[in-house]
Structures are given as structure tokens and as C-alpha cells.
Amino acid sequence: MKYDITTNKAPEMPNLGKGTECIKLLLSQASKDMYEPLVPMLFPSLGAHISGAEFQYPDRSWKEMCGQMAQLVGDSGCNKGQLTDLVKAICRDFHEHDEAEYKKLREWTKLYHTKSSSKDKPVKPTIAVFFPPANTTNAAFIDNAVVLEEMGKLTQYFNFPEVEMADLLCGGHKQVSHLLRNVYDMAQAGALRATPDGVSGNPVMRVGITLSGVPVTVRSFYKNELLNGTFGRMVFSYKPRGSRSGRIPRKGDFPDDFYQKLDEYMVRLNICKGRFIIRPLNKLIDNLAADMATLADLVDDDVLWDVSKRSLVSAWKAGCILWALNNQTWTKAMGELVEWLVYHDLWSKMQIFADMLGKDGDVMGEAQRRGPKNMLQQLPDSFNEAQLQALRTQLGKAPEGTKGQLSLWLHRKFIEYSAQTGLYSKTEAYLKGNS
């Protein structure tokens, strides 16, 4: 495993090399302190620009690039607002399209009110919006999805500067979990509506979503969604509190040449049509799946194991987008970024929610936040069963799981047993991989 997520230090993002030029271009307009937190947040808006394309996941299922959701988490005033600037740049074409649609609606409204006779009143135009405002209601959201599906299975994208804004879209906080899971799974809305043309209104949810929030609010928003699958479907990107440097970070001013370069990349997304299998990306995801099993065994954490499965899918989708941005070509640097995205997502989730996975909690300080612990790393190079049992008890894990933990470690060749001494010893391969 390349990254250690069992500490409070964030996994360090790899250098953005060949094939990640679009990401570097976008980061050129962000302050340096926001580089790592912002990268995972870029893919839902980029993916919303790909329609008419499917990619084969290693399990042989075909997936579209919609359904991506990401949550930015950081303290108040930490520059989370830079995400809104970047998504506006990425979705500049969406905005131009939407303005033309709104103009049609305004013209209809003006004409409608000038006609006194109902038979002379014009028919209300059907409009489709790609980048709806954050205060969109659930009914308008479903109606828009119907039109976008009829237009060619297009995606609508939402950016919520505050996480609570999602309640309006979902029809209330109790419906948040249901809608977010439908979005991720590309399920149908499940809402039939009566229209002048008949009954309609049960479209496939093709949506991309990004949200921002401070830790306390985010913890409260998701506290009832941690074990029902919603939590795992959302990518989290956490920016820990930094030092008091007394310097105001500088963001970009979005010059014309930036937009010219960005438009070239957006064209590559818009023309990506058909079915594709990116074999080096799928091989990477297979390898990372094995790493996730190894990590879960080291920390003996089933929740981490369950959550990691969807972290792999989300990072894989980011890899598909990188491939399209890079003229449908794969590079080593793209693979390194995909790998980092998996670990950054898991690290962020554990930094924010570790104490709530298994018990209730609303407020905690930075010092109280703790993620999964690599138990083998906390033991001496040679140890006995009683020492592991004591450590498990200290970490709040059941002591009766000790023998099973030892069996897993022996199977994975993390340790070896000496019948002569009755001790377990860390293998050279484990020590070398964790040095």
C-alpha cells in the first residue's frame, strides 16, 4: 500500500504529470492551500459533460459518468468557495445554454400576460437546464430530468455551497438518503406526474452533485446515513485546519487564455461517445481492491472495507474522465492520481466520521478525531497472542476476534509463527512495505 491513512496526516497528492494537464490547468486558478482538497471535487462537473458514453468496470458492468457526488469539508473561511469559481468555469457552456432557455421562458411569460383571451395565450415552452440553481425544488428537479432524458439522456449538475441546501432538492431532509442513492445508482425517480400530455415524470436520475460544508454541519447532515450506503456513495474531501500563517491565499483571476485552453478539454468530453474498456485502469482498480482488503485486515474494520468498494468505483470514474480529457490515452501519472483519490476519500471519511461509525456523535474537536489504526504497526516486531488481545481491548474491539485476526495476518504473510518460542513475528515483506 502506497499511502497510510491511519494517521491524521493527509495522504500527499502525487505530482500531476503527463495526462493530468487539465487538472493542473484548473488548479492554476486556485490557491495552493486548496490544491489537494479541490481535486476530488472537480470530477462530478467534468463528468456531467460526458453523455452517450459507457465504460466497463472490472466487474463487467457498464457505467455512465453521471451519478458522481462529492462533499468538500473544511472549517469556516478556509477557501471552500473557490470550488464554486472552478465549477462555474467548467460549466460555462452549461450556463450559456441555460441562459438561452431562461430567455425563452421570459419571452413566453411576457407574451402570456399580454393576451387577454385564454385561447390566444401561447403554449408554455419546454425548457431544459443543465446547471440548475441551488434553490431548485424537488418537483422542478424531476421535471427537468424528464426533459433531459428526452433530449438524449443528458445530465444535470448541482453545486451546493452549503450542504443543507440539498434538503430542498430532495424534498426535505428525510428524503436526502433516498435521492442521493438514486442519483448514484442511476435509478428512476419513482415519481409519476400528471401533465397536459398524460402521465410522465419517472426519469432515470442522471445527475452530478458537489456540496460544501463545515465539519460540524456535515457530521449532522450525514449522521443518519453512515450505515445505509449513502455515506459510501459520496466522495469526501477534507481540508484539516492549517496553521495561523497570517497570509491571505491568492486565487487566480481566470484570464482569457485559461478559458481558451479549458474549452479545448471540454470539447474532448463532449465528443466522447460509445462504449469503452480502459484496460490499464481496470487492472489498477483490481490491484487497489486487493490493497483495500489488506488494509481492512490490518485494522480489522468491516465498515472501512464496505466503504472502500464504492471509493474504488468513484476513483475509477475519475480515471475514465482523465482518459477522455487526455485524448483517450492512458498514462502512469493518471493511474497515480486515481490511486491517491481512493486513499484520500477513505482518509477524509475517517477523519470526519470515525467516532460516529458505531455510535452517535455530533460535535468533536480536532484532537478527538481518530481514524482506523493499523494494529500490527502498534505491536513490537515479535509479540504473543495476549499482547494482540490487550491491544484489541484497548481499541474497543472484541477480544474473541484475536485468533481470527492472527489467522488473517498469517494468511496474508504479514506475520509468521514460531512454535519453538510461541511468538509471532512480522515478516520481512511486511516490514519492507511499511518502512
C-alpha positions in Angstrom: 0.0 0.0 0.0 1.4 3.3 -1.1 -0.5 5.5 1.5 -1.0 5.3 5.2 -4.5 6.6 6.2 -4.2 5.5 9.8 -2.6 8.9 10.8 -4.0 12.4 11.0 -1.7 13.5 8.1 -3.5 13.6 4.8 -2.1 11.4 2.0 0.1 13.5 -0.1 -1.1 14.0 -3.7 1.3 12.7 -6.4 2.9 15.1 -8.9 0.4 15.9 -11.7 2.3 14.5 -14.6 1.5 13.6 -18.2 -2.2 13.1 -18.8 -3.4 15.3 -16.0 -2.8 18.7 -17.7 -6.5 19.7 -17.4 -6.4 19.2 -13.6 -3.2 21.3 -13.5 -4.9 24.0 -15.6 -7.9 24.2 -13.2 -5.7 24.3 -10.1 -3.8 27.2 -11.6 -6.8 29.3 -10.7 -6.9 28.1 -7.1 -4.7 29.0 -4.1 -2.0 26.4 -3.3 -3.6 25.5 0.1 -6.7 24.2 -1.8 -5.0 22.1 -4.4 -5.5 18.7 -2.7 -9.0 19.4 -1.3 -10.3 20.6 -4.6 -9.0 17.9 -7.0 -11.6 15.2 -6.0 -14.3 17.9 -6.2 -13.7 18.6 -9.9 -14.9 15.2 -11.4 -18.7 15.5 -10.9 -18.9 18.7 -13.0 -16.4 17.3 -15.6 -18.3 14.0 -15.8 -21.6 15.9 -16.3 -20.2 16.8 -19.7 -20.0 13.2 -20.9 -23.2 11.8 -22.3 -23.7 9.0 -24.8 -20.7 7.1 -23.4 -20.4 4.0 -21.2 -17.3 2.4 -19.7 -16.8 -1.2 -18.5 -16.0 -1.6 -14.8 -13.8 -4.6 -13.8 -16.9 -6.5 -12.8 -18.0 -6.2 -16.5 -20.9 -3.9 -15.8 -21.3 -0.8 -18.0 -21.4 2.6 -16.3 -22.1 6.2 -17.4 -20.2 9.1 -16.0 -23.2 10.7 -14.2 -24.0 9.9 -10.6 -20.8 11.3 -9.2 -21.2 13.1 -5.9 -18.5 14.8 -3.8 -18.5 16.6 -0.4 -15.9 19.3 0.4 -15.4 19.7 4.2 -13.3 22.4 5.9 -13.5 25.0 8.6 -15.3 28.3 8.0 -13.2 30.7 6.0 -10.8 28.0 4.6 -11.4 29.0 1.0 -14.0 26.3 0.2 -15.7 29.0 -2.0 -13.0 28.5 -4.6 -14.9 25.4 -5.7 -17.8 27.5 -6.9 -15.4 29.6 -9.0 -14.0 26.5 -10.7 -17.3 24.7 -11.4 -18.6 27.9 -12.9 -15.6 27.9 -15.3 -16.1 24.2 -16.1 -19.8 24.7 -16.6 -19.5 27.9 -18.6 -21.1 26.2 -21.7 -23.9 24.9 -19.4 -24.5 28.5 -18.3 -24.7 29.8 -21.8 -27.2 27.1 -22.8 -29.3 27.8 -19.7 -29.4 31.5 -20.3 -30.9 30.8 -23.7 -33.6 28.6 -22.1 -34.4 31.1 -19.5 -34.8 33.8 -22.2 -37.4 31.6 -23.9 -39.3 31.4 -20.6 -39.1 35.1 -20.0 -40.4 35.8 -23.5 -43.3 33.4 -23.1 -44.2 35.0 -19.7 -44.3 38.5 -21.2 -46.4 37.4 -24.2 -48.7 35.3 -22.0 -49.6 38.3 -19.9 -50.4 40.5 -22.9 -53.1 38.1 -24.2 -56.5 38.6 -22.6 -58.2 35.6 -24.1 -57.2 32.2 -22.9 -57.4 30.7 -26.4 -54.9 33.3 -27.6 -52.3 32.6 -24.9 -49.2 30.8 -26.1 -48.2 27.3 -25.0 -45.6 27.3 -22.3 -42.2 26.3 -23.8 -40.4 23.2 -22.6 -37.0 24.2 -21.3 -34.1 22.0 -20.2 -31.5 23.3 -17.7 -28.0 21.8 -17.4 -26.8 23.7 -14.4 -29.9 24.4 -12.2 -29.7 26.9 -9.3 -29.1 25.6 -5.8 -32.6 26.5 -4.7 -34.3 24.2 -7.2 -37.3 22.4 -5.7 -37.7 18.6 -6.0 -40.7 18.9 -8.4 -38.6 21.2 -10.8 -35.7 18.8 -10.5 -37.8 15.8 -11.6 -39.4 17.8 -14.4 -36.0 18.9 -15.7 -34.8 15.3 -15.5 -37.7 14.2 -17.7 -36.8 16.8 -20.4 -33.1 16.0 -20.3 -33.8 12.3 -20.7 -35.9 13.0 -23.8 -33.1 15.2 -25.2 -30.7 12.3 -25.2 -30.1 11.1 -21.7 -28.3 14.3 -20.6 -27.0 15.1 -17.1 -27.9 18.0 -14.9 -25.3 19.2 -12.4 -25.8 20.9 -9.0 -23.3 22.7 -6.8 -24.4 23.4 -3.2 -22.2 26.0 -1.4 -23.8 24.8 1.8 -24.7 21.2 2.4 -28.1 22.0 3.9 -29.2 23.4 0.5 -29.6 19.8 -0.7 -32.7 19.4 1.5 -34.8 21.5 -0.8 -33.8 19.5 -3.9 -34.5 16.2 -2.1 -37.9 17.4 -0.8 -36.8 17.5 2.8 -34.0 16.1 4.9 -35.8 12.8 5.4 -35.6 12.2 1.6 -31.9 13.0 1.3 -30.7 9.4 1.6 -33.2 8.1 -0.9 -32.5 10.7 -3.6 -28.7 10.5 -3.3 -28.7 6.8 -3.6 -31.0 7.0 -6.7 -28.6 9.5 -8.2 -25.5 7.3 -7.6 -27.3 4.2 -8.8 -28.9 5.9 -11.8 -32.2 4.7 -10.6 -35.6 6.1 -11.7 -37.0 8.9 -9.8 -40.0 6.9 -8.7 -42.4 9.8 -9.1 -45.2 9.8 -11.7 -46.6 13.2 -12.6 -49.8 14.3 -14.4 -49.1 16.6 -17.3 -51.3 18.1 -20.1 -49.9 15.4 -22.4 -50.6 12.5 -20.0 -48.8 10.8 -17.1 -45.0 11.1 -17.0 -42.2 12.0 -14.6 -40.3 8.9 -13.8 -36.9 9.6 -15.4 -33.6 8.0 -14.8 -31.6 10.1 -12.4 -28.6 11.4 -14.4 -27.1 13.9 -12.0 -23.8 15.2 -10.8 -23.6 16.9 -7.3 -21.0 18.7 -5.3 -21.5 20.1 -1.8 -19.5 22.1 0.7 -19.8 22.5 4.5 -18.0 22.9 7.8 -17.3 19.7 9.8 -20.0 20.1 12.5 -22.7 20.7 9.9 -21.5 17.9 7.6 -21.5 15.5 10.6 -25.0 16.4 11.5 -26.2 16.2 7.9 -24.9 12.6 7.4 -25.2 11.2 10.9 -28.2 9.0 10.0 -26.7 8.0 6.6 -23.5 6.4 7.8 -24.5 2.7 7.6 -27.2 2.6 4.9 -24.9 3.1 1.8 -25.4 6.8 1.3 -22.1 7.6 3.1 -20.1 5.3 0.9 -21.6 6.7 -2.3 -20.4 10.2 -1.6 -16.7 11.1 -2.1 -15.4 13.2 0.8 -12.5 15.7 0.6 -11.4 17.1 3.9 -9.2 20.1 4.5 -7.9 20.0 8.0 -7.3 23.2 9.9 -4.0 24.8 8.9 -1.5 26.9 10.8 -2.2 30.5 11.6 0.2 31.9 8.9 -1.3 35.4 8.8 -1.1 35.3 5.0 -4.1 35.6 2.7 -4.0 32.9 0.0 -4.2 34.1 -3.6 -6.5 32.5 -6.1 -6.5 33.0 -9.9 -8.1 35.8 -12.0 -9.4 33.5 -14.8 -7.8 35.2 -17.8 -9.0 34.6 -21.4 -6.2 32.2 -22.3 -7.3 30.0 -19.3 -10.8 29.7 -20.8 -9.3 29.0 -24.3 -7.3 26.1 -23.0 -10.2 24.8 -20.8 -12.6 24.9 -23.8 -10.2 22.5 -25.7 -10.6 20.0 -22.9 -14.3 20.4 -22.6 -14.7 19.5 -26.3 -12.9 16.2 -25.7 -15.6 15.4 -23.1 -18.5 16.4 -25.3 -17.4 14.3 -28.2 -16.7 11.1 -26.1 -19.4 8.7 -27.4 -19.7 4.9 -27.5 -18.6 2.0 -25.3 -15.0 1.8 -23.9 -12.9 -0.6 -21.9 -9.8 1.1 -20.4 -7.7 -2.0 -19.6 -4.8 -0.4 -17.6 -7.3 1.5 -15.5 -9.3 -1.7 -14.7 -6.1 -3.5 -13.9 -5.2 -0.8 -11.4 -8.6 -1.0 -9.8 -8.3 -4.8 -9.4 -4.9 -4.2 -7.7 -6.4 -1.5 -5.4 -9.2 -3.8 -4.4 -6.6 -6.2 -3.1 -5.0 -3.4 -1.2 -8.3 -2.4 0.3 -8.7 -6.0 1.6 -5.2 -5.9 3.1 -5.9 -2.5 4.7 -9.2 -3.8 6.2 -7.4 -6.8 7.6 -4.7 -4.7 9.2 -7.2 -2.5 11.0 -9.9 -5.2 11.4 -12.6 -2.8 10.2 -15.6 -4.1 8.2 -17.0 -0.6 7.8 -13.8 0.6 6.1 -13.9 -2.5 3.9 -17.5 -1.8 2.9 -16.9 1.9 2.2 -13.8 1.2 0.2 -15.8 -0.7 -2.5 -17.5 2.4 -3.6 -14.4 4.6 -3.2 -12.9 2.4 -5.9 -15.8 3.0 -8.2 -15.7 6.7 -7.7 -12.0 6.9 -8.4 -12.4 4.6 -11.4 -14.9 7.1 -12.8 -12.4 9.9 -12.3 -9.9 7.8 -14.2 -12.4 7.4 -17.1 -12.8 11.2 -17.2 -9.0 11.7 -17.2 -8.7 9.2 -20.1 -11.3 11.2 -22.1 -9.5 14.5 -21.3 -6.2 13.1 -22.4 -7.4 12.2 -25.9 -8.5 8.7 -24.9 -5.0 7.7 -23.9 -3.8 6.3 -20.5 -0.6 7.3 -18.6 1.2 6.3 -15.5 0.6 9.7 -13.9 -3.2 9.3 -14.4 -3.0 6.0 -12.6 -1.1 7.5 -9.7 -3.8 10.2 -9.3 -6.6 7.6 -9.3 -4.8 5.6 -6.6 -4.5 8.7 -4.5 -8.2 9.6 -4.9 -9.1 6.2 -3.3 -7.0 6.8 -0.2 -7.8 10.5 0.1 -11.5 9.7 0.1 -11.1 7.0 2.8 -8.8 9.2 4.9 -11.3 12.1 4.7 -14.2 9.9 5.7 -12.4 8.5 8.7 -11.1 11.9 9.8 -14.6 13.3 9.8 -16.7 10.4 10.9 -14.5 7.7 12.6 -16.0 8.3 16.1 -19.6 8.1 14.7 -19.2 4.8 12.9 -20.8 2.6 15.5 -22.0 5.2 17.9 -23.8 8.6 18.0 -21.8 11.8 18.0 -22.4 15.4 16.9 -19.5 17.5 18.0 -15.8 16.8 18.4 -12.6 18.7 18.5 -9.7 18.1 16.1 -7.7 16.3 18.9 -10.6 13.8 19.4 -10.9 12.8 15.8 -9.3 9.4 15.2 -9.3 7.1 12.2 -8.6 3.4 11.8 -5.5 2.1 13.5 -3.0 -0.4 12.0 -2.8 -2.8 14.9 0.2 -4.7 13.6 2.1 -1.5 13.4 1.4 -0.8 17.1 2.8 -4.2 18.2 6.5 -5.0 18.6 8.3 -6.9 15.8 7.8 -10.1 17.9 4.7 -10.5 20.1 2.3 -13.1 21.5 -1.4 -13.6 21.3 -2.0 -11.9 24.7 -0.4 -8.7 23.5 -2.7 -8.5 20.5 -5.7 -9.3 22.6 -4.8 -6.5 25.0 -4.4 -4.1 22.1 -7.8 -5.0 20.6 -9.4 -4.4 24.0 -7.7 -1.0 24.3 -9.0 -0.1 20.8 -12.6 -1.1 21.7 -12.5 -4.3 19.6 -13.8 -7.7 20.8 -11.1 -9.8 22.4 -12.6 -13.0 20.9 -11.6 -11.8 17.5 -7.9 -12.2 18.3 -7.4 -15.6 16.9 -9.2 -14.7 13.7 -7.0 -11.6 13.3 -3.9 -13.7 13.7 -5.2 -16.2 11.1 -5.8 -13.4 8.6 -2.3 -11.9 9.2 -0.7 -15.3 8.8 -2.7 -15.9 5.5 -1.6 -12.6 4.1 2.0 -13.3 5.2 2.2 -10.2 7.4 3.5 -12.4 10.2 4.9 -15.8 10.8 4.7 -18.1 13.9 7.4 -19.9 15.8 6.2 -23.0 17.6 9.5 -23.0 19.5 9.1 -19.6 21.1 5.3 -19.3 20.8 5.8 -15.8 19.3 4.5 -14.2 16.2 7.0 -12.1 14.2 6.5 -9.5 11.4 7.8 -10.8 8.1 10.5 -9.0 6.1 8.0 -8.4 3.3 5.6 -6.6 5.7 8.4 -4.6 7.4 9.8 -3.5 4.0 6.3 -2.5 2.7 5.6 -0.4 5.9 9.0 1.1 6.5 
